[in-house]
């Protein structure tokens, strides 16, 4: 199990042989992204003696609580913090996206509620208009009934007028005969009794033929009242029709305003789409530059690895060959003067330190091997990954490569130090063996090859390449940050563009709905007006006809009065023509 620990060193005495190194466990890894604190347990770890006091390391323990592997925790902690930062950024982006969706859903719900209320109000208006149309149909039937009654009165008046004209024609005939009689009377003739009786009956019949007009006037007055009542019923409908026309004018103004808003939003959406296309093109350019930089950095890293391999081979050759001078040389003259026991103690200490160095180098080489396998595995995944996972795998590969380079760089120095310590130990051992009386081959004599200048040149080139790689990595990191920033901007713009498209679609649907509702209202108003206008025209026509009948009835009344006066005059004249009883008796 993997733990995060702190290196603690305790100084020992002269007889202890050196400082005691321990590891204080701080946290334990539960899963890849989950760490939890543990009780402050301290375990012995001599393998960590090369590390500084207080350094943080990652230590792997077996079930028996023994140390299996130790590595510095600096870079892994940086990776953990970087992953944590990425997770926080992703979580923040998800929260922003969820808030935006909430706002969009709230806006859509409000829009749906408003449209539902508008539809309910329009349905109520439509139901009211249907009820009013039904009442208008009933009133139209009543007007038709009144028109039939008026036509009946007109027919009756026309029939009475014809009868009156017939009576007048008969009266004029009798008048002519009466004039003839009167002429005869002036000549000395008078009417006999039979003629007088007939003339009296004719005058009585003529006076009874004049029909009364009171009943007709009463019916005419009722007809006028009915028409005024119907007109009073129609006036609110006309007022409501004008109100609906005003509402339609307001709806048409709203349609024009919404059309202008739709046009403005459409232009803004088009501009946002053009901006998104520009940012996408810029992202493609930056991605291509990033790929080129990464490929160049890979080439430099390959050269650096070759130089490191060459350096290691030369150093190994220098360390294993006796004809090569490398690193620190033992002061043989001083060693010859030291006491034998002190020299043995020095050799033992050097041998112990060499064993620790060899163990640590071996562990680091195993870790380096694991890192190389991990890099190869990630490279295979990248070759078969989709576009969505390619960026994350590239980032992970970059982190692993950095860890490999850092571990390899530290391991180069450790190997060199180990070989130097080994060479230094052999020199001390040779002196010790010679002083103990053993025969030792003198390796110090003869010609020596000094490889330090070559190693120094290789080291200089390695440093130059390392600096160049660091520079490239900084540039790659800047470009990657720019790519991530552009990608984030593109994602936000894409989301905003989608929101604007949805809003544009909602405005378009609202505009179409409002246009349709306005057209329906115009159709209903036109239908309403078409239904009201014939009824109004019928009432106006009936009013004109009734007014004409009233005028004719007044003329008929005047004519009847004149006829009665004429009949009274004729009756008086006829009485003068009738024989007097005294004249008949004589």
C-alpha positions as CSV (number, residue, x, y, z in Angstrom):
1,X,0.0,0.0,0.0
2,X,1.3,3.5,-0.9
3,X,1.8,6.1,1.9
4,X,2.9,9.7,2.1
5,X,5.6,9.9,4.7
6,X,8.1,12.4,6.2
7,X,11.8,11.5,6.6
8,X,13.1,11.9,10.2
9,X,16.7,11.5,11.1
10,X,18.1,11.0,14.6
11,X,21.8,11.5,15.2
12,X,23.5,8.5,16.8
13,X,26.6,8.1,18.9
14,X,30.1,7.1,18.0
15,X,29.4,3.5,18.5
16,X,26.1,3.4,16.6
17,X,27.8,3.8,13.2
18,X,25.7,6.7,12.0
19,X,22.4,8.5,12.1
20,X,19.1,6.5,12.4
21,X,16.6,7.2,9.7
22,X,12.8,6.7,10.2
23,X,9.7,7.4,8.2
24,X,6.7,9.1,9.8
25,X,3.5,8.0,7.9
26,X,1.1,10.9,7.2
27,X,-1.5,9.7,4.7
28,X,-2.6,6.6,2.9
29,X,-3.8,6.2,-0.7
30,X,-7.2,4.5,-0.8
31,X,-7.9,4.9,-4.6
32,X,-6.2,6.7,-7.4
33,X,-7.7,10.0,-6.4
34,X,-8.5,9.4,-2.8
35,X,-6.1,9.9,0.1
36,X,-6.9,9.7,3.8
37,X,-4.9,10.6,6.9
38,X,-3.5,7.9,9.2
39,X,-2.3,7.7,12.7
40,X,1.2,9.1,13.0
41,X,3.1,5.8,12.8
42,X,6.9,5.7,12.6
43,X,8.7,2.9,10.8
44,X,12.4,2.3,10.4
45,X,13.8,2.9,6.8
46,X,17.6,2.9,6.4
47,X,17.0,3.2,2.6
48,X,16.0,6.8,3.1
49,X,19.3,7.8,4.8
50,X,20.3,9.6,1.6
51,X,17.3,11.9,1.8
52,X,17.2,15.1,3.8
53,X,15.6,15.4,7.1
54,X,11.9,16.5,6.8
55,X,11.7,15.5,3.1
56,X,8.3,14.2,1.9
57,X,8.5,10.8,0.2
58,X,6.1,8.2,-1.2
59,X,6.7,4.8,0.4
60,X,5.2,1.5,-0.5
61,X,4.7,-1.0,2.4
62,X,4.0,-4.7,2.2
63,X,1.4,-6.3,4.6
64,X,4.2,-6.8,7.1
65,X,4.8,-3.1,7.3
66,X,8.2,-3.4,5.6
67,X,9.5,-0.8,3.1
68,X,9.4,-2.1,-0.5
69,X,10.0,1.1,-2.5
70,X,10.7,4.8,-1.7
71,X,10.5,7.8,-4.1
72,X,10.5,11.5,-3.6
73,X,7.0,12.9,-3.3
74,X,7.6,16.3,-4.9
75,X,6.6,15.6,-8.4
76,X,3.7,13.2,-7.6
77,X,2.3,15.7,-5.2
78,X,2.5,18.3,-8.0
79,X,0.6,15.9,-10.3
80,X,-2.0,15.2,-7.6
81,X,-2.5,19.0,-7.1
82,X,-2.7,19.5,-10.9
83,X,-5.3,16.8,-11.2
84,X,-7.2,18.3,-8.3
85,X,-7.1,21.7,-10.0
86,X,-8.3,20.2,-13.3
87,X,-11.2,18.4,-11.4
88,X,-12.1,21.7,-9.7
89,X,-12.1,23.5,-13.1
90,X,-14.2,20.8,-14.7
91,X,-16.6,20.8,-11.7
92,X,-16.9,24.6,-12.0
93,X,-17.6,24.4,-15.7
94,X,-20.3,21.7,-15.0
95,X,-21.8,24.0,-12.3
96,X,-21.9,26.9,-14.7
97,X,-23.4,24.7,-17.4
98,X,-26.1,23.4,-15.0
99,X,-26.9,27.0,-13.9
100,X,-27.2,28.1,-17.5
101,X,-29.5,25.1,-18.2
102,X,-31.6,26.0,-15.1
103,X,-32.0,29.6,-16.4
104,X,-32.9,28.4,-19.8
105,X,-35.5,25.9,-18.4
106,X,-36.9,28.7,-16.2
107,X,-37.2,31.0,-19.1
108,X,-38.9,28.3,-21.2
109,X,-41.3,27.5,-18.4
110,X,-42.2,31.1,-18.0
111,X,-42.7,31.5,-21.7
112,X,-44.9,28.3,-21.8
113,X,-47.0,29.6,-18.9
114,X,-47.5,33.0,-20.6
115,X,-48.5,31.4,-23.9
116,X,-50.9,29.1,-22.0
117,X,-52.5,32.1,-20.3
118,X,-52.8,33.9,-23.6
119,X,-54.4,30.8,-25.2
120,X,-56.9,30.6,-22.3
121,X,-57.7,34.3,-22.7
122,X,-58.2,33.9,-26.4
123,X,-60.4,30.9,-25.9
124,X,-62.5,32.9,-23.5
125,X,-62.8,35.8,-26.1
126,X,-63.7,33.3,-28.8
127,X,-66.4,31.8,-26.6
128,X,-67.8,35.2,-25.8
129,X,-67.8,36.1,-29.5
130,X,-69.6,32.9,-30.3
131,X,-72.2,33.7,-27.7
132,X,-72.6,37.2,-29.0
133,X,-72.9,35.9,-32.6
134,X,-75.7,33.5,-31.3
135,X,-77.5,36.5,-29.7
136,X,-77.1,38.5,-32.9
137,X,-78.6,35.6,-34.9
138,X,-81.6,35.6,-32.5
139,X,-81.9,39.4,-32.9
140,X,-81.7,39.0,-36.6
141,X,-84.6,36.5,-36.4
142,X,-86.5,39.0,-34.4
143,X,-85.8,41.7,-37.0
144,X,-87.0,39.4,-39.7
145,X,-90.2,38.8,-37.8
146,X,-90.6,42.6,-37.3
147,X,-90.0,43.1,-41.0
148,X,-92.8,40.6,-41.8
149,X,-95.1,42.4,-39.4
150,X,-94.3,45.8,-41.1
151,X,-94.8,44.3,-44.5
152,X,-98.2,43.0,-43.3
153,X,-99.1,46.5,-42.1
154,X,-98.0,48.0,-45.4
155,X,-100.2,45.5,-47.3
156,X,-103.2,46.3,-45.0
157,X,-102.6,50.0,-45.5
158,X,-102.3,49.5,-49.2
159,X,-105.6,47.5,-49.2
160,X,-107.4,50.3,-47.2
161,X,-106.0,52.9,-49.6
162,X,-107.3,51.0,-52.5
163,X,-110.7,50.6,-50.9
164,X,-110.6,54.3,-50.1
165,X,-109.8,55.1,-53.7
166,X,-112.8,53.0,-54.8
167,X,-115.1,54.8,-52.3
168,X,-113.7,58.1,-53.6
169,X,-114.3,57.0,-57.2
170,X,-117.9,56.0,-56.2
171,X,-118.3,59.3,-54.3
172,X,-117.1,61.3,-57.3
173,X,-119.7,59.5,-59.5
174,X,-122.4,60.3,-56.9
175,X,-121.0,63.8,-56.8
176,X,-121.4,64.1,-60.6
177,X,-125.0,62.8,-60.3
178,X,-125.6,65.1,-57.4
179,X,-124.3,68.0,-59.5
180,X,-126.7,67.0,-62.3
181,X,-129.5,66.8,-59.7
182,X,-128.6,70.1,-58.4
183,X,-128.7,71.6,-61.9
184,X,-132.1,70.1,-62.3
185,X,-133.2,71.5,-58.9
186,X,-132.0,74.9,-60.0
187,X,-134.3,74.4,-63.0
188,X,-137.0,73.7,-60.6
189,X,-136.7,70.0,-60.0
190,X,-136.2,68.3,-56.6
191,X,-135.3,64.8,-55.5
192,X,-138.1,62.5,-54.7
193,X,-138.1,60.5,-51.5
194,X,-136.5,57.4,-53.0
195,X,-133.7,59.4,-54.5
196,X,-133.1,61.2,-51.2
197,X,-133.0,57.9,-49.3
198,X,-130.4,56.4,-51.8
199,X,-128.3,59.5,-51.5
200,X,-128.3,59.4,-47.7
201,X,-127.3,55.8,-47.7
202,X,-124.5,56.5,-50.1
203,X,-123.2,59.3,-47.9
204,X,-123.4,57.1,-44.8
205,X,-121.6,54.4,-46.6
206,X,-118.9,56.8,-47.8
207,X,-118.4,58.1,-44.3
208,X,-118.1,54.6,-42.9
209,X,-115.5,53.6,-45.7
210,X,-112.9,55.9,-44.2
211,X,-110.8,53.5,-42.0
212,X,-109.5,54.7,-38.6
213,X,-105.7,55.3,-38.3
214,X,-105.3,55.0,-34.5
215,X,-104.6,51.3,-34.6
216,X,-102.1,51.6,-37.5
217,X,-100.3,54.5,-35.6
218,X,-100.1,52.3,-32.5
219,X,-98.6,49.4,-34.4
220,X,-96.2,51.9,-36.1
221,X,-95.2,53.3,-32.7
222,X,-94.5,49.7,-31.4
223,X,-92.4,49.0,-34.5
224,X,-90.3,52.1,-33.9
225,X,-89.8,51.1,-30.3
226,X,-88.7,47.6,-31.4
227,X,-86.2,49.1,-33.8
228,X,-84.8,51.4,-31.2
229,X,-84.5,48.5,-28.8
230,X,-82.6,46.4,-31.4
231,X,-80.4,49.4,-32.1
232,X,-79.6,49.8,-28.4
233,X,-78.7,46.1,-28.4
234,X,-76.4,46.5,-31.3
235,X,-74.5,49.6,-29.9
236,X,-72.5,47.5,-27.3
237,X,-71.5,45.1,-30.1
238,X,-70.3,47.9,-32.3
239,X,-68.3,49.3,-29.3
240,X,-66.8,45.9,-28.7
241,X,-66.0,45.6,-32.3
242,X,-64.1,48.9,-32.2
243,X,-62.2,47.7,-29.0
244,X,-61.2,44.5,-30.8
245,X,-60.0,46.5,-33.8
246,X,-57.9,48.6,-31.3
247,X,-56.5,45.4,-29.7
248,X,-55.7,44.0,-33.2
249,X,-53.8,47.3,-33.9
250,X,-51.8,46.8,-30.7
251,X,-51.1,43.2,-31.6
252,X,-49.9,44.2,-35.0
253,X,-47.6,46.7,-33.3
254,X,-46.3,43.9,-31.0
255,X,-45.8,41.7,-34.1
256,X,-43.7,44.5,-35.7
257,X,-41.7,45.0,-32.5
258,X,-41.1,41.2,-32.1
259,X,-40.1,41.0,-35.8
260,X,-37.5,43.7,-35.2
261,X,-36.2,41.9,-32.1
262,X,-36.0,38.6,-34.0
263,X,-34.0,40.4,-36.8
264,X,-31.6,41.9,-34.2
265,X,-31.2,38.6,-32.4
266,X,-30.6,36.8,-35.7
267,X,-27.9,39.3,-36.6
268,X,-26.3,38.8,-33.2
269,X,-26.4,35.1,-33.6
270,X,-24.8,35.3,-37.0
271,X,-22.0,37.5,-35.6
272,X,-21.4,35.0,-32.7
273,X,-21.3,32.2,-35.2
274,X,-18.6,34.0,-37.2
275,X,-16.6,34.7,-34.0
276,X,-16.9,31.0,-33.1
277,X,-15.5,30.1,-36.6
278,X,-12.6,32.5,-36.1
279,X,-11.7,31.1,-32.7
280,X,-12.0,27.5,-34.0
281,X,-9.6,28.3,-36.8
282,X,-7.2,29.9,-34.3
283,X,-7.5,26.8,-32.1
284,X,-6.6,24.6,-35.0
285,X,-3.5,26.8,-35.7
286,X,-2.4,26.7,-32.1
287,X,-3.0,22.9,-31.9
288,X,-0.8,22.4,-35.0
289,X,1.9,24.6,-33.5
290,X,1.6,22.7,-30.2
291,X,2.0,19.4,-32.1
292,X,5.1,20.6,-33.9
293,X,6.7,21.8,-30.6
294,X,5.9,18.5,-28.9
295,X,7.5,16.6,-31.8
296,X,10.6,18.8,-31.7
297,X,10.8,18.3,-27.9
298,X,10.5,14.6,-28.4
299,X,13.4,14.7,-30.8
300,X,15.5,16.7,-28.3
301,X,14.6,14.3,-25.5
302,X,15.6,11.4,-27.6
303,X,19.0,13.1,-28.2
304,X,19.3,13.7,-24.5
305,X,18.6,10.1,-23.7
306,X,21.3,9.0,-26.2
307,X,23.8,11.4,-24.6
308,X,22.9,10.1,-21.2
309,X,23.5,6.5,-22.4
310,X,26.8,7.6,-23.9
311,X,27.7,9.3,-20.7
312,X,26.8,6.2,-18.7
313,X,28.8,3.9,-21.0
314,X,31.9,6.1,-20.8
315,X,31.5,6.5,-17.1
316,X,31.1,2.7,-16.7
317,X,34.2,2.2,-18.8
318,X,36.1,4.7,-16.7
319,X,34.8,3.0,-13.5
320,X,35.7,-0.5,-14.5
321,X,39.0,0.2,-16.2
322,X,42.1,0.7,-14.3
323,X,43.8,2.8,-17.0
324,X,41.2,5.6,-16.7
325,X,41.4,8.4,-14.2
326,X,37.9,9.5,-13.0
327,X,36.6,11.4,-10.1
328,X,38.1,11.7,-6.6
329,X,41.5,10.1,-5.9
330,X,42.4,8.7,-2.5
331,X,45.4,10.3,-0.7
332,X,47.5,7.2,-0.4
333,X,50.3,8.9,1.5
334,X,47.8,10.1,4.2
335,X,46.2,6.6,4.4
336,X,49.6,5.0,5.0
337,X,50.1,7.2,8.1
338,X,46.6,6.4,9.6
339,X,46.3,3.7,12.3
340,X,45.3,0.4,10.9
341,X,42.1,0.2,13.0
342,X,41.0,3.7,11.9
343,X,41.7,2.7,8.3
344,X,39.6,-0.5,8.7
345,X,36.8,1.6,10.1
346,X,37.0,4.0,7.2
347,X,36.8,1.1,4.7
348,X,33.8,-0.4,6.5
349,X,32.0,2.9,6.5
350,X,32.8,3.4,2.8
351,X,31.6,-0.2,2.0
352,X,28.3,0.4,4.0
353,X,27.6,3.6,2.2
354,X,28.4,1.9,-1.1
355,X,25.8,-0.8,-0.3
356,X,23.2,1.8,0.5
357,X,23.9,3.7,-2.7
358,X,23.8,0.5,-4.8
359,X,20.4,-0.5,-3.2
360,X,19.0,3.0,-3.8
361,X,20.3,3.1,-7.4
362,X,18.8,-0.4,-8.0
363,X,15.4,0.8,-6.7
364,X,15.5,3.9,-8.8
365,X,16.4,1.9,-11.9
366,X,13.3,-0.3,-11.2
367,X,11.2,2.8,-10.8
368,X,12.7,4.1,-14.1
369,X,11.8,0.9,-15.8
370,X,8.2,1.1,-14.5
371,X,8.0,4.7,-15.8
372,X,9.3,3.6,-19.2
373,X,6.6,0.9,-19.4
374,X,3.9,3.4,-18.3
375,X,5.1,5.8,-21.0
376,X,4.9,3.1,-23.7
377,X,1.5,2.1,-22.5
378,X,0.2,5.7,-22.7
379,X,1.7,6.1,-26.1
380,X,-0.2,3.0,-27.3
381,X,-3.4,4.4,-25.8
382,X,-2.8,7.7,-27.6
383,X,-2.3,5.9,-30.9
384,X,-5.8,4.2,-30.5
385,X,-7.6,7.0,-28.6
386,X,-10.5,9.1,-29.8
387,X,-10.3,12.9,-30.2
388,X,-12.1,13.4,-27.0
389,X,-9.6,11.4,-24.9
390,X,-6.5,12.4,-26.9
391,X,-5.9,15.7,-25.0
392,X,-6.2,14.1,-21.6
393,X,-3.8,11.3,-22.6
394,X,-1.4,13.8,-24.0
395,X,-1.3,15.7,-20.7
396,X,-0.8,12.5,-18.8
397,X,2.0,11.4,-21.1
398,X,3.7,14.8,-20.7
399,X,3.5,14.4,-16.9
400,X,4.9,10.9,-17.0
401,X,7.6,11.9,-19.4
402,X,8.6,14.8,-17.0
403,X,8.7,12.4,-14.1
404,X,10.9,10.0,-16.2
405,X,13.3,12.8,-17.1
406,X,13.5,14.0,-13.6
407,X,14.1,10.5,-12.2
408,X,16.6,9.7,-15.0
409,X,18.5,12.9,-14.4
410,X,18.8,12.3,-10.7
411,X,19.7,8.7,-11.4
412,X,22.6,9.7,-13.6
413,X,24.3,11.6,-10.8
414,X,23.6,8.8,-8.4
415,X,25.2,6.2,-10.7
416,X,28.2,8.4,-11.1
417,X,28.5,9.0,-7.4
418,X,28.2,5.2,-6.8
419,X,30.9,4.4,-9.3
420,X,33.2,7.1,-7.8
421,X,32.5,5.7,-4.3
422,X,33.3,2.2,-5.6
423,X,36.6,3.4,-7.1
424,X,37.4,5.4,-4.0
425,X,36.6,2.2,-1.9
426,X,38.9,0.1,-4.0
427,X,41.8,2.6,-3.5
428,X,41.2,2.4,0.3
429,X,40.9,-1.4,0.2
430,X,44.2,-1.6,-1.8
431,X,46.0,0.4,0.9
432,X,44.5,-1.6,3.7
433,X,45.4,-4.9,2.1
434,X,49.0,-3.7,1.4
435,X,49.4,-2.6,5.1
436,X,48.0,-6.0,6.2
437,X,50.7,-7.8,4.3
438,X,48.8,-8.9,1.3
439,X,50.1,-8.6,-2.2
440,X,48.2,-6.0,-4.2
441,X,48.6,-5.2,-7.9
442,X,49.6,-1.7,-8.3
443,X,47.0,-0.1,-10.6
444,X,48.1,3.4,-10.0
445,X,51.2,3.0,-12.1
446,X,51.3,3.2,-15.9
447,X,49.6,5.5,-18.3
448,X,46.2,6.7,-17.3
449,X,43.5,8.0,-19.7
450,X,41.7,11.0,-18.3
451,X,38.1,11.0,-19.6
452,X,37.0,13.9,-17.5
453,X,37.1,16.4,-20.5
454,X,35.0,14.1,-22.6
455,X,32.5,13.6,-19.8
456,X,32.5,17.3,-19.2
457,X,31.8,18.0,-22.8
458,X,28.9,15.5,-22.8
459,X,27.6,17.0,-19.6
460,X,27.7,20.4,-21.2
461,X,25.8,19.3,-24.2
462,X,23.3,17.5,-21.9
463,X,22.8,20.7,-19.9
464,X,22.3,22.7,-23.2
465,X,19.7,20.1,-24.3
466,X,18.1,20.1,-20.9
467,X,17.8,23.9,-21.0
468,X,16.4,23.7,-24.5
469,X,13.9,21.1,-23.4
470,X,12.9,23.2,-20.5
471,X,12.4,26.2,-22.8
472,X,10.4,24.0,-25.2
473,X,8.3,22.7,-22.3
474,X,7.6,26.2,-21.1
475,X,6.6,27.2,-24.6
476,X,4.5,24.0,-24.9
477,X,2.9,24.7,-21.6
478,X,2.1,28.3,-22.6
479,X,0.7,27.1,-26.0
480,X,-1.2,24.3,-24.2
481,X,-2.6,26.8,-21.8
482,X,-3.6,29.0,-24.7
483,X,-5.2,26.0,-26.4
484,X,-7.1,25.1,-23.3
485,X,-8.2,28.8,-22.9
486,X,-9.3,28.8,-26.6
487,X,-11.1,25.5,-26.1
488,X,-12.8,26.9,-23.0
489,X,-13.8,30.0,-24.9
490,X,-15.0,27.9,-27.8
491,X,-17.0,25.7,-25.5
492,X,-18.6,28.8,-23.8
493,X,-19.3,30.4,-27.2
494,X,-20.8,27.1,-28.4
495,X,-23.0,27.0,-25.3
496,X,-23.9,30.7,-25.7
497,X,-24.6,30.1,-29.4
498,X,-26.9,27.2,-28.6
499,X,-28.7,29.3,-26.0
500,X,-29.1,32.2,-28.5
501,X,-30.3,29.7,-31.1
502,X,-32.9,28.3,-28.6
503,X,-33.9,31.9,-27.7
504,X,-34.1,32.8,-31.4
505,X,-36.3,29.7,-32.0
506,X,-38.5,30.6,-29.0
507,X,-38.9,34.2,-30.4
508,X,-39.6,32.8,-33.8
509,X,-42.3,30.5,-32.5
510,X,-43.8,33.3,-30.4
511,X,-43.7,35.6,-33.4
512,X,-45.5,32.9,-35.6
513,X,-48.0,32.3,-32.8
514,X,-48.7,36.0,-32.4
515,X,-49.0,36.4,-36.2
516,X,-51.4,33.5,-36.3
517,X,-53.4,34.8,-33.3
518,X,-53.5,38.3,-35.0
519,X,-54.7,36.8,-38.2
520,X,-57.4,34.8,-36.4
521,X,-58.5,37.9,-34.5
522,X,-58.7,39.8,-37.8
523,X,-60.8,37.0,-39.3
524,X,-63.1,37.0,-36.3
525,X,-63.5,40.7,-36.3
526,X,-64.2,40.7,-40.1
527,X,-66.8,37.9,-39.5
528,X,-68.2,39.8,-36.6
529,X,-68.5,43.0,-38.7
530,X,-70.0,41.0,-41.6
531,X,-72.6,39.7,-39.2
532,X,-73.4,43.1,-37.6
533,X,-73.5,45.2,-40.8
534,X,-76.4,43.4,-42.5
535,X,-78.4,43.6,-39.2
536,X,-77.6,47.3,-39.0
537,X,-78.5,47.8,-42.6
538,X,-81.8,45.9,-42.1
539,X,-82.6,48.1,-39.1
540,X,-81.8,51.3,-41.0
541,X,-83.9,50.1,-44.0
542,X,-86.8,49.2,-41.7
543,X,-86.5,52.6,-40.0
544,X,-86.7,54.4,-43.3
545,X,-89.7,52.3,-44.4
546,X,-91.5,53.0,-41.1
547,X,-90.7,56.7,-41.5
548,X,-92.2,56.6,-45.0
549,X,-95.3,54.7,-43.7
550,X,-95.7,57.3,-40.9
551,X,-95.6,60.1,-43.5
552,X,-98.1,58.3,-45.7
553,X,-100.3,57.7,-42.7
554,X,-100.2,61.4,-41.9
555,X,-101.2,62.2,-45.5
556,X,-103.9,59.6,-45.3
557,X,-105.2,61.2,-42.1
558,X,-105.3,64.6,-43.7
559,X,-107.1,63.2,-46.7
560,X,-109.6,61.4,-44.5
561,X,-110.4,64.6,-42.6
562,X,-110.9,66.4,-45.9
563,X,-113.2,63.7,-47.1
564,X,-115.3,63.9,-44.0
565,X,-115.6,67.6,-44.4
566,X,-116.6,67.1,-48.0
567,X,-119.2,64.4,-47.0
568,X,-120.6,66.8,-44.4
569,X,-120.9,69.5,-47.0
570,X,-122.5,67.1,-49.4
571,X,-124.9,66.0,-46.8
572,X,-125.9,69.6,-46.1
573,X,-126.4,70.3,-49.8
574,X,-128.4,67.1,-50.2
575,X,-130.7,68.1,-47.4
576,X,-131.4,71.3,-49.4
577,X,-132.4,69.2,-52.4
578,X,-134.7,66.9,-50.6
579,X,-138.5,67.8,-50.8
580,X,-139.9,69.6,-47.8
581,X,-142.9,68.0,-46.1
582,X,-144.8,71.2,-46.4
583,X,-144.3,71.4,-50.1
584,X,-145.4,67.8,-50.6
585,X,-148.5,68.3,-48.6
586,X,-149.6,71.4,-50.6
